[in-house]
Amino acid sequence: MTLAPMTSLAAMPSPSTAVWQLGPVPIRAYALCIIAGIVVACVVTEYRLRRRGVAPGAVLDIAVWAVPAGIIGARIYHVITSPEKYFGDGGEPLKAFAIWEGGLGIWGAVAGGAVGAWLAARQLGIPLTVVADALAPGLPLAQAVGRLGNWFNNELYGGRTSLPWGLEVHVMDPDNPGHALRDDAGNPVLQPGLYHPTFLYELIWNVGVAALVLALDRKLRLGRGRAFALYVMGYTVGRFWIELMRTDEANHILGVRLNVWTAALVFLGALAYFVRVRGPREYLVPVGEPTTPATATGDVSQVDLSAREAGAATVAPDGYRVVTEDQFRAYRETGALPPTEPTATDDVDRDGTEHAATDRADDAAERSDDADDGDRTADAGRVDADAGRVDGGGRPTDRDS
């Protein structure tokens, strides 16, 4: 076999190697790109969570649950939507567990990751909507980085093109996974012609989605999961048209790739959520005592700032409660927790609240009267004792303490 002729004066090359051996351990470019994407998402999410009042390091606790759950969900979605590769005639069921060979579905990753994030958020006492909104711009950036793994694998490209950025695609060696097939002269073999780099289109689109989410979130101050819904809408619009360009194997429904239908349905769901759900951006303060001491009002020379900052960096609250932006800013400035809002049952009937307050006042008055009676009885007993007439009737009666 020989190298295929070029069809354009300019072209985008592809790597001929996607796996390197470090002794007996294979280092896969695809895995490195996924890990790098996770790191990017964690950095962005950590920054945004802190700005909403969450203690430092919470994103690591969330990632411990969300990342494995996302990978499992991604693999399950891939296996379910491509069952012929693993089950039935010629299928290899055990290959369903071979994640290192590729095959992860973003829809399953988001669903599985959401379950993992929900479990972690419950343990930390953080509303899931706060986590989702904080993650919204980081997730498309992670996907953008992850798409570089498809470039190394020479996969997920589109149809033929003569555009200057047309992609050279290697013929990969089935007997040596992660490496291009070589001709007699030792040169990597190319597919004939150039192809649309759909992985690159999606990478660029995802970066644009992240920028869109950041811009609109800053302007509209989105809350209650609406920033995440905006990410989903932006991503699915791009995935819809990019999926139509892809030529890799996929199952079809009514002649259209399955992921095209999925993108359309997920977009409609995210749009419905974005339109129906309303509410300001959510900010959090700790439940109970604040994690940082309140600002001192006396001589600043008596304030141990180093101790206060050390405590803030190491102490995490047992939970959080949602407050308004103004309350959050006041808490950050003073260290004093805002008052707890009345519960729903307290607001049901104002008359009932007034009656309850009146009853509490009456009870307090009765206890005060009882205490006065006890005091008078004790005084009488002391007078009788002085007169030598103390008896059982002169002892003080039981009273409230």
C-alpha positions as CSV (number, residue, x, y, z in Angstrom):
1,M,0.0,0.0,0.0
2,T,1.2,3.5,-0.7
3,L,0.3,7.0,0.6
4,A,-2.9,8.3,-0.9
5,P,-2.5,11.5,-3.0
6,M,-3.4,14.8,-1.5
7,T,-6.5,16.5,-2.9
8,S,-5.8,20.0,-1.6
9,L,-2.8,22.2,-1.3
10,A,-3.6,22.5,2.5
11,A,-4.8,19.9,4.9
12,M,-5.0,19.2,8.6
13,P,-2.8,16.2,9.6
14,S,-3.8,13.5,12.1
15,P,-1.5,11.8,14.6
16,S,-0.4,8.3,13.5
17,T,0.0,7.2,17.1
18,A,-2.6,7.4,19.9
19,V,-1.0,5.0,22.4
20,W,2.5,5.0,23.9
21,Q,4.0,2.3,26.1
22,L,5.5,3.2,29.5
23,G,7.0,-0.1,30.2
24,P,4.0,-2.6,30.4
25,V,1.5,0.3,30.9
26,P,-0.2,1.7,27.8
27,I,-0.6,5.5,27.9
28,R,-3.6,6.4,25.8
29,A,-4.1,9.9,24.3
30,Y,-7.8,9.6,24.6
31,A,-7.6,8.9,28.3
32,L,-5.2,11.8,28.8
33,C,-7.6,14.2,27.0
34,I,-10.5,13.0,29.1
35,I,-8.5,13.5,32.3
36,A,-7.4,17.0,31.2
37,G,-11.0,17.9,30.4
38,I,-12.1,16.8,33.9
39,V,-9.4,19.0,35.4
40,V,-10.6,22.0,33.4
41,A,-14.2,21.4,34.5
42,C,-13.2,21.1,38.1
43,V,-11.1,24.3,38.1
44,V,-14.0,26.3,36.6
45,T,-16.6,24.8,38.8
46,E,-14.5,25.3,42.0
47,Y,-14.1,29.0,41.2
48,R,-17.8,29.4,40.6
49,L,-18.9,27.5,43.6
50,R,-16.7,29.6,45.9
51,R,-18.2,32.7,44.5
52,R,-21.6,31.4,45.5
53,G,-20.5,30.6,49.1
54,V,-19.4,27.0,49.0
55,A,-16.3,26.1,51.0
56,P,-13.0,25.5,49.1
57,G,-12.4,21.9,47.9
58,A,-16.1,21.0,47.6
59,V,-15.6,20.3,43.9
60,L,-13.3,17.4,44.7
61,D,-15.9,15.8,46.9
62,I,-18.4,16.1,44.0
63,A,-16.0,14.8,41.4
64,V,-15.3,11.7,43.4
65,W,-18.9,10.7,42.8
66,A,-19.7,12.5,39.5
67,V,-16.8,11.4,37.4
68,P,-17.1,7.6,37.9
69,A,-20.8,7.8,37.6
70,G,-20.5,9.8,34.4
71,I,-18.1,7.3,32.9
72,I,-20.3,4.4,33.7
73,G,-23.4,6.3,32.3
74,A,-21.5,7.2,29.2
75,R,-20.5,3.5,28.6
76,I,-24.0,2.3,29.3
77,Y,-25.5,4.7,26.8
78,H,-23.0,3.6,24.2
79,V,-23.6,-0.1,24.7
80,I,-27.4,0.4,24.7
81,T,-27.4,2.4,21.5
82,S,-24.9,0.1,19.7
83,P,-25.8,-3.3,21.0
84,E,-24.9,-5.2,17.8
85,K,-21.2,-4.7,18.7
86,Y,-21.5,-6.6,21.9
87,F,-24.5,-8.9,21.7
88,G,-26.1,-11.1,19.1
89,D,-24.4,-12.9,16.2
90,G,-20.7,-12.1,16.2
91,G,-20.9,-9.9,19.3
92,E,-18.5,-10.0,22.2
93,P,-20.3,-9.3,25.5
94,L,-17.2,-8.8,27.5
95,K,-16.1,-6.0,25.2
96,A,-18.9,-3.9,26.7
97,F,-16.5,-3.4,29.7
98,A,-13.5,-2.4,27.5
99,I,-13.8,1.4,27.9
100,W,-10.2,1.8,26.9
101,E,-11.1,0.8,23.4
102,G,-13.4,3.8,23.0
103,G,-17.1,4.2,23.0
104,L,-18.6,6.8,25.4
105,G,-21.9,8.6,24.9
106,I,-22.1,12.2,26.1
107,W,-25.8,11.8,26.9
108,G,-25.1,9.0,29.3
109,A,-22.2,10.9,30.8
110,V,-24.4,13.8,31.6
111,A,-27.1,11.6,33.1
112,G,-24.7,9.5,35.1
113,G,-22.7,12.5,36.2
114,A,-25.9,14.2,37.4
115,V,-26.7,11.2,39.6
116,G,-23.3,11.2,41.1
117,A,-23.3,15.0,41.6
118,W,-26.7,14.7,43.3
119,L,-25.5,12.1,45.8
120,A,-22.4,14.2,46.6
121,A,-24.5,17.4,46.9
122,R,-26.8,15.7,49.4
123,Q,-23.9,14.8,51.6
124,L,-22.5,18.3,51.4
125,G,-25.8,20.0,51.9
126,I,-25.6,21.9,48.6
127,P,-28.6,22.3,46.3
128,L,-28.1,20.4,43.0
129,T,-29.1,23.4,41.0
130,V,-26.2,25.4,42.5
131,V,-23.8,22.7,41.5
132,A,-25.3,22.5,38.0
133,D,-25.1,26.2,37.4
134,A,-21.5,26.3,38.6
135,L,-20.6,23.4,36.2
136,A,-22.5,24.9,33.2
137,P,-19.5,26.6,31.5
138,G,-16.9,24.1,32.7
139,L,-18.6,21.1,31.1
140,P,-18.5,22.3,27.5
141,L,-14.8,23.2,28.0
142,A,-14.2,19.7,29.3
143,Q,-15.9,18.3,26.2
144,A,-13.9,20.5,24.0
145,V,-10.6,19.1,25.5
146,G,-11.9,15.6,25.3
147,R,-12.6,15.9,21.6
148,L,-8.9,16.1,21.0
149,G,-8.8,12.4,21.9
150,N,-10.9,11.7,18.8
151,W,-8.3,13.5,16.7
152,F,-5.6,11.2,18.1
153,N,-7.8,8.1,17.5
154,N,-8.5,9.2,13.8
155,E,-12.3,9.0,14.4
156,L,-15.5,11.0,14.3
157,Y,-14.8,12.7,11.1
158,G,-17.3,13.8,8.4
159,G,-17.6,13.4,4.6
160,R,-15.1,14.2,1.9
161,T,-14.1,17.9,1.5
162,S,-11.7,20.0,-0.5
163,L,-11.6,22.8,2.1
164,P,-8.2,24.0,3.3
165,W,-8.8,22.5,6.8
166,G,-9.8,19.1,5.4
167,L,-8.6,16.3,7.7
168,E,-6.1,13.6,6.8
169,V,-7.3,10.3,8.3
170,H,-5.0,7.4,8.8
171,V,-6.0,3.8,8.3
172,M,-5.6,2.3,11.8
173,D,-4.0,-1.0,12.3
174,P,-6.6,-3.5,13.8
175,D,-3.7,-5.7,15.0
176,N,-2.0,-2.9,16.7
177,P,-4.6,-0.6,18.3
178,G,-3.7,3.0,18.7
179,H,-1.3,2.9,15.7
180,A,-1.7,3.6,12.0
181,L,-1.2,0.9,9.5
182,R,2.2,1.1,7.8
183,D,3.1,0.5,4.1
184,D,6.1,-1.5,2.9
185,A,8.3,1.6,3.3
186,G,7.1,2.1,6.9
187,N,5.0,5.2,6.2
188,P,1.5,5.5,7.8
189,V,-1.3,4.8,5.4
190,L,-3.9,7.5,4.8
191,Q,-7.6,7.2,3.7
192,P,-8.0,8.6,0.2
193,G,-8.9,12.3,0.2
194,L,-9.7,14.7,3.0
195,Y,-12.6,14.8,5.4
196,H,-14.5,17.3,7.5
197,P,-13.0,17.4,11.0
198,T,-16.3,17.2,12.8
199,F,-14.5,16.7,16.1
200,L,-12.9,20.1,15.6
201,Y,-16.2,21.7,14.7
202,E,-17.7,20.4,17.9
203,L,-14.6,21.5,19.9
204,I,-14.9,25.1,18.6
205,W,-18.7,25.0,19.1
206,N,-18.3,23.9,22.8
207,V,-15.9,26.7,23.5
208,G,-18.5,29.1,22.1
209,V,-21.2,27.5,24.3
210,A,-19.0,28.1,27.3
211,A,-18.5,31.7,26.4
212,L,-22.3,32.1,25.8
213,V,-23.1,30.7,29.2
214,L,-20.6,32.9,30.9
215,A,-21.9,36.0,29.1
216,L,-25.6,35.4,29.7
217,D,-25.1,34.2,33.2
218,R,-23.2,37.4,34.0
219,K,-25.9,39.6,32.4
220,L,-29.0,37.7,33.5
221,R,-27.7,36.3,36.8
222,L,-29.3,32.9,36.1
223,G,-30.2,30.6,38.9
224,R,-32.1,27.4,39.8
225,G,-30.4,25.4,37.1
226,R,-31.1,27.7,34.3
227,A,-27.5,28.3,33.4
228,F,-27.1,24.5,33.0
229,A,-30.2,24.4,30.9
230,L,-28.7,27.1,28.7
231,Y,-25.6,24.9,28.2
232,V,-27.7,21.9,27.3
233,M,-29.6,24.0,24.7
234,G,-26.4,25.4,23.2
235,Y,-24.7,22.1,23.0
236,T,-27.6,20.2,21.5
237,V,-28.1,22.8,18.7
238,G,-24.4,22.3,17.7
239,R,-24.6,18.5,18.1
240,F,-27.7,18.4,15.9
241,W,-26.0,19.8,12.8
242,I,-22.6,18.3,13.5
243,E,-24.1,14.8,13.9
244,L,-25.7,15.1,10.5
245,M,-22.2,15.6,9.0
246,R,-20.6,12.5,10.6
247,T,-20.1,9.3,8.6
248,D,-19.0,6.9,11.3
249,E,-21.3,3.9,12.0
250,A,-24.4,4.6,14.0
251,N,-27.9,3.3,14.4
252,H,-30.7,5.1,12.5
253,I,-34.4,5.9,13.2
254,L,-36.4,6.8,10.1
255,G,-33.2,7.2,8.2
256,V,-31.7,9.7,10.7
257,R,-28.9,9.0,13.1
258,L,-30.1,8.2,16.6
259,N,-28.0,10.9,18.2
260,V,-29.8,13.5,16.0
261,W,-33.1,12.5,17.5
262,T,-31.6,12.5,21.0
263,A,-30.2,16.0,20.5
264,A,-33.6,17.3,19.4
265,L,-35.4,15.8,22.3
266,V,-32.9,16.9,24.9
267,F,-33.0,20.4,23.5
268,L,-36.8,20.6,23.8
269,G,-36.5,19.4,27.4
270,A,-33.9,22.0,28.3
271,L,-35.9,24.7,26.6
272,A,-39.0,23.8,28.5
273,Y,-37.1,23.9,31.8
274,F,-35.4,27.2,31.0
275,V,-38.8,28.9,30.1
276,R,-40.8,27.5,33.0
277,V,-38.4,27.8,35.9
278,R,-37.8,31.2,37.3
279,G,-35.8,32.6,40.2
280,P,-32.7,34.6,41.1
281,R,-29.2,33.2,41.4
282,E,-28.8,31.2,44.5
283,Y,-26.1,32.0,47.1
284,L,-25.2,29.9,50.1
285,V,-24.3,30.5,53.7
286,P,-23.4,27.8,56.2
287,V,-25.9,26.3,58.5
288,G,-25.2,27.1,62.1
289,E,-22.1,29.0,63.1
290,P,-20.2,30.8,60.2
291,T,-17.0,29.2,59.0
292,T,-15.2,32.5,59.4
293,P,-15.4,34.8,62.4
294,A,-17.3,38.0,62.2
295,T,-15.3,41.2,61.6
296,A,-14.2,42.7,64.9
297,T,-15.5,46.2,65.8
298,G,-12.8,47.1,68.3
299,D,-9.1,47.7,68.0
300,V,-7.9,46.0,64.8
301,S,-4.6,45.4,66.5
302,Q,-6.4,42.8,68.7
303,V,-7.6,40.8,65.7
304,D,-5.7,37.7,64.7
305,L,-6.1,37.8,61.0
306,S,-3.8,34.8,60.3
307,A,-5.9,32.6,62.6
308,R,-9.1,33.7,61.0
309,E,-7.8,33.0,57.4
310,A,-6.4,29.6,58.4
311,G,-9.8,28.6,59.9
312,A,-11.6,29.8,56.8
313,A,-9.4,27.6,54.6
314,T,-9.8,24.4,56.6
315,V,-13.2,24.4,58.2
316,A,-16.2,23.2,56.1
317,P,-19.8,23.7,57.3
318,D,-22.2,20.8,58.0
319,G,-24.6,22.2,55.4
320,Y,-25.8,25.3,53.6
321,R,-28.9,27.3,53.2
322,V,-29.9,29.6,50.3
323,V,-30.0,33.3,50.8
324,T,-30.4,36.4,48.5
325,E,-27.5,38.1,46.9
326,D,-27.7,41.1,49.2
327,Q,-27.8,38.8,52.3
328,F,-24.8,36.9,50.9
329,R,-22.8,40.1,50.4
330,A,-23.7,41.3,53.9
331,Y,-22.5,38.0,55.3
332,R,-19.2,38.2,53.4
333,E,-18.6,41.7,54.8
334,T,-19.6,41.2,58.4
335,G,-19.4,37.4,59.0
336,A,-22.9,37.6,60.6
337,L,-25.3,35.0,59.3
338,P,-28.5,36.5,57.9
339,P,-31.8,35.7,59.8
340,T,-33.6,32.5,58.9
341,E,-36.6,33.1,56.7
342,P,-40.0,32.1,58.1
343,T,-41.1,28.7,57.2
344,A,-44.2,28.0,55.0
345,T,-46.3,26.8,58.0
346,D,-45.5,30.1,59.8
347,D,-46.8,32.1,56.8
348,V,-50.1,30.2,56.2
349,D,-52.3,32.3,58.5
350,R,-51.3,35.7,59.9
351,D,-54.2,35.5,62.4
352,G,-53.0,32.2,63.6
353,T,-49.5,33.6,64.1
354,E,-50.9,36.6,66.0
355,H,-52.9,34.2,68.2
356,A,-49.9,32.1,68.8
357,A,-47.9,35.1,69.8
358,T,-50.7,36.2,72.2
359,D,-50.9,32.7,73.7
360,R,-47.1,32.8,74.3
361,A,-47.4,36.1,76.0
362,D,-50.3,34.8,78.2
363,D,-48.2,31.8,79.1
364,A,-45.3,34.0,80.0
365,A,-47.6,36.2,82.2
366,E,-49.0,33.1,83.9
367,R,-45.5,31.8,84.7
368,S,-44.6,35.3,86.0
369,D,-47.7,35.2,88.3
370,D,-46.8,31.7,89.5
371,A,-43.3,32.9,90.3
372,D,-44.6,35.9,92.2
373,D,-47.0,33.6,94.2
374,G,-44.1,31.3,95.0
375,D,-42.0,34.3,96.1
376,R,-44.8,35.5,98.4
377,T,-45.2,32.0,99.8
378,A,-41.5,31.8,100.5
379,D,-41.6,35.2,102.2
380,A,-44.5,34.1,104.4
381,G,-42.6,30.9,105.3
382,R,-39.6,33.0,106.4
383,V,-41.7,35.3,108.5
384,D,-43.3,32.2,110.2
385,A,-39.9,30.8,110.8
386,D,-38.7,33.9,112.5
387,A,-41.8,33.8,114.7
388,G,-41.2,30.1,115.6
389,R,-44.5,29.0,113.8
390,V,-43.0,27.2,110.9
391,D,-45.0,24.2,109.8
392,G,-45.7,22.3,106.6
393,G,-48.1,24.9,105.4
394,G,-45.3,27.6,105.6
395,R,-43.0,25.9,103.2
396,P,-42.7,27.3,99.7
397,T,-44.8,25.5,97.1
398,D,-43.3,24.1,93.9
399,R,-42.6,26.7,91.2
400,D,-41.2,27.0,87.7
401,S,-37.4,27.3,87.4
